[in-house]
Amino acid sequence: MVLHYPGGIDLTEYGIEIPVAPDRTQQVLDALATGAASGVDGAWLAGPDGSVIGPDDLLRVHAPHYVERGFGPGVDELMIEVFELRNDDGSYYRYNPAAAKKPLSDLFAGWIRWMSGTYQCGKEALHSGFCFYLGGGAHHGHYDFGHGFCVFNDIVTAIRRLQADRVVDTAWVIDVDAHKGDGTAALTADDPAVSTLSIHMAHGWPLDLPDHDRQGRPAPWLVPSTIDVPIAPGEEREYLPGLRRALAALDTWPRPDIVYVVDGADPYEHDELPSTAGLRLSLTQLLERDEMIHDFLAARAIPQAWLMSGGYGRRAWEPFAGFLAARIAG
């Protein structure tokens, strides 16, 4: 099942100049419709079912004062902080308010709707065994702040909602985005019901941020995942063997009720975000990565909810389309 929420977020409409291709979702759908899915009826594609993530769901994961900022008059400043749109000297960075067609408060509202898809993806996975949401994956959302373009952590929020629904008790998060899943690791560090695996660049953002935050606290972005697999620049040949060993380690643990896969395409060698330059995988490697995870979970009959996550620039759609074409054809 592929889950699509029409009317996705186009950052350029808000004057934000981060290189996220606004049409990457449509490019994936077009590739599937003219390729693997062309001879298959539309049963593989689903839309919103009315699932809603609200303030109560966010409060299971995030600090009350932080949630209140999003729903109050400070929302514009919150979005500027999270999307890193201001330099230290106060000037704007990758942000042109004069080019904005919509206010930043609308971006926040779109973000909340976008999070609802992550929750629905989990429900679909529990029902059918596999669901890929063309959205989600905000793994840099922390308890009382967001960074790395992540306002709230939709992954942990969805898991907590599913637990509140009493349809799951335990979960794994397998994160293959180029950047370490720092928010997810920090939010679940003391929870034995949720285990996290992150394979990511060994150096660079967020790992090169200061080791203490502005309040002098030990940096939450350095909290380890349950399993971390750092890949150094130039060591791409170690990526797939490292992932295989990490999955073997997971195989020694009790089976979870659900797995969320944060399926970042930003390790792709053609990714255009400067902070992903430390990891360059080919399209073939990325497809083998995703097939390895899918087959590992399918062989153990673990429901798997996949999230589109990071991927920047004109070719960001290609890894997602390749993996989903194989799934639909299969």
N, C-alpha and C positions, 0 to 999 in steps of 0.2 A: 504494500500500500504506500502510495506517495501522497503526502498531505500538502496542500497548497492553500495559503490564505491570500486571495486576490487583493490588489491595492497595497502592495508592500511599501516599505520605507525607501524613499529616494532622497538621500541626504542633500543632493544639490538643490532641492526645493526649499531647503532651510538655509542656504548659503554656505553649506559645509563642503569643503573641497577635499575630503578624504577619498582616495581612489577606489571606492566601492562601486562597481558597475551596477547601475540601477536595474538593468535588464538581465542580470545573470540568471535569475529564476525563470524568466520567460525563455531565455536561450536554452536552458535545460529542458523545459517543457517542449519547445519546438524541436529539439534534437530527438527527444523520445517519440514525439508524435510522427516524425518522418522516418524514424529508424525502428528500433526494437518494438515499440508499442504500436506501430502503424497498422499491424494486422491483428491487434488485440483490442477487445472492447474497452470501454472507459472505466471498467471496474477497478483498475489499478490506481485511479486518481480520486482523491476525496477532498472536500472543502470543509469549512468551519461547521461544527456541529452545535454551536451555541455555548461552548465552554468559555468560562470567564474566570480570569485571575483578578482578584480584587485586593483591597488593602489588607483584609484579614489574612489572606494567603501570604502577602509580602511580610507581614509581621511575624510569621513563623520563622523567618529567615533573617530579616533585617531590623536594624535599630528603629524604634518608633520615631525618633527625631529625624532620621534620614528619610523614612517613608513620607513623613509629613512635608518635607521639602518638595517632594514631587507633586503633591496635591495642594500646594499652597503657592503664595506669591513668589517664592524663591526658585520656581522651577526653571526659569531661563538661566539663572546662574548655575544651577545644578547641571544642566545640559552642557554648558560651556566648560565646566570642570571635567565632566565625564568624557566628553569627546575631545578634551585637551585642545581647546580652541583659543587659548590665550598664552602668550609668552610671559616670562617672569617680569618683564618690564611693563606689562599691561597691554601691549599691542596684540592684535588678533593674529592667530596662526591657523592657516588652512580654513579661514572663516571670513566670508564677505557678507555682512548683514544687508548691504545694499542690493545684493543679488537674490535675497531670500524672497520666496513667494508665500511662505507660510511661517507662522511664529514657532519658536522653539517649544512652546507649550503643546502644540499639535504633535510635535515629534515625541514628546513624552506620552501622549495619549496613544499614539501609534505603537510605541514600545510596549505598553501594557497589553494591547490587543495581540501583538506579536508573541508575547510571553504565553498567552492562552493556547497558542498552537503547540507549544512544548508540552503542556499538560495534556492536550488532546492526543498528541503523538504517543504519550505513554499509555493512555487508555486504549488506543488502537493497537498498540503492540501487545498489550495484555490479551486483547481479543483475538488477534490474528497471528501473533508471533513476530511480525516485522512491520515497522512503519518508518518511513523516511520523511521528515518534515523539512520543507524548503524554507527554513528559517531556524531561529534558536541558536543556542550555543554561547551564551554570554557568561563565559567562565571566569571573567575578571571582576565580576560583581562581588563586593565584600560586605561585611556586616553593616558598616556605617559609612561606606563610601564606594564609589565606582570609579574605574579607570579603564583604559584600553577600549573605549567605545562601549562599555558595558554598564548600564545604569543599575539594574538589579540582576541577580543571578537566577535566570529562568530555570536552570537545571535543578538546583537544590530546591527552588520554590515548587517545581512540579513534583519532585519526589516527596516533599513534605505534604503536599496536597493529596497525593495518592495514598500516603500513609494515613492522613486524616480521613480519607474516604474508606479506609480499612480494606483496600484491595492489594496493598503490598506492605510488607514489613521491612524487607532488606533490598538494597540496590547496590549496583556497581556503576561507576562512571569510567568509561574508557575514553581518554581524551588524546586525539592525534593531531590537534591543531599545532602550528609551528611554535606557538608561545605556551609556556607552562600554564596549566589550569590553576592559577594561584588562588582565585577566589573560591573555587569549589573545594580545593584542598583545605583552606583555612576554615571554611564554614562547616566542614564535616570532620575536622581533625579529631574531635573528642567523641565521635559518634560511631560505635562499633557496628551499627546497622548499615552504614554506607562506606564502601571502600572505593578508592580512587586510583587510577592508573593514568599517568601522563607521560607521553613520549614527545620530546620537544627539543628545541635548540638549547645547547648547554650554556650558551652565553647570549647576552643581549637582553632586551626588555622582556619581562619585568625583573629579571634576575640581576640586572646591573643597577637597579634603583638602590638608594641608600638602605643600610641595614636597620634603620630606625625611621619611624614615621615622624610627622611634624609635632606630635605630642610626646615624642621620646620613647614610644612603645616599640618593642621588637617588631620588625617589619612583617606584617601578615602575609605579604607576597612571597616571603621566603619559607613559609610553613611547608614542610614536605608533604607530597602526596603519599598515599599508602605505598605505591610503587612509582618511582621516578626513573625515567630512562632518558638521560641527557645525551644528545648527539652533538659532537663538536664539529666546527666547520671543516669541511673536507672529508668527513667520516660518514658520508651518506651510505656507503656500502655496509655499514654496521646497523643501519636503521631496521631493516626487515629482520635480521637475526636477533636484534635487541628486542623488538616487539614480540617475536616468537618466544623468547625466553620469559618475557613478562607475562604473556598469556599462560605459559606453562606454570608459572608461579600462582596465577589466579586459579588454575585448575586444582590446586591443593586445598582451596578454601571451600566452605559450604556454598552451595548454589544460591544466588540471589533470586528475588522474585522478579526483578527487571534490571536491564542494563540500558543506560543512556550512553550512546556513542557520540562524542563531540567530533564530527568528521571534518575537521578543517582541511580546506584545499590550499591553504597558504604555504605549506611546504613545497608547492609546485615550483619548478624551476622558472616558470614564466610569471610568477606572482610579482605584482608591481608595488607592494608596500615595502618601503625601505627596511623596516624592522624585521622582515622575514628573510633577509639576505643570508643569514647564517645557516639556512637549510635549503637545499635544492634537490628535490626528487623529480624523477621523470614521471610521465603519465603512466608508464608501465609499472613503475614502483608503487605509485599511489593506488592503482587498481589492485595490485597484489596485496597491498596493505589492507584495503577495505575487504577484499575477498577473504583474507586470512581471518579477520575479526568476525565477519559474518559467518563463515563456516565453523569457526570455533564455537560461537554461541548457538548456531543452529544444531550442531551435533549434540549439544547438551540441552536442547529444548528450552533455552532461556529466552524469554521475550526481549526483543531488542528494538529500542527507540532511537533512531538516528536523527541528528541535528546538523543542518547545513554548515553552520559555524563560519570561520574565517575563510577568506578568499578574495583577492583584490586585483582589480585590473580587467583588461579586455578578455582574458582567457580563463578567468576564474571559474567559469561554468563547466569547463571540459572534464575535470576529474569527477564531478558529481554525475554528469551525463553518462560517462563511461561505466561507472559503477551501477547506476540505476538501469541502464540498458541491459546489463548482464543479469540483473535481478528480474526484470520484467520478462526477458527472453527465457529465463530459467523457470 
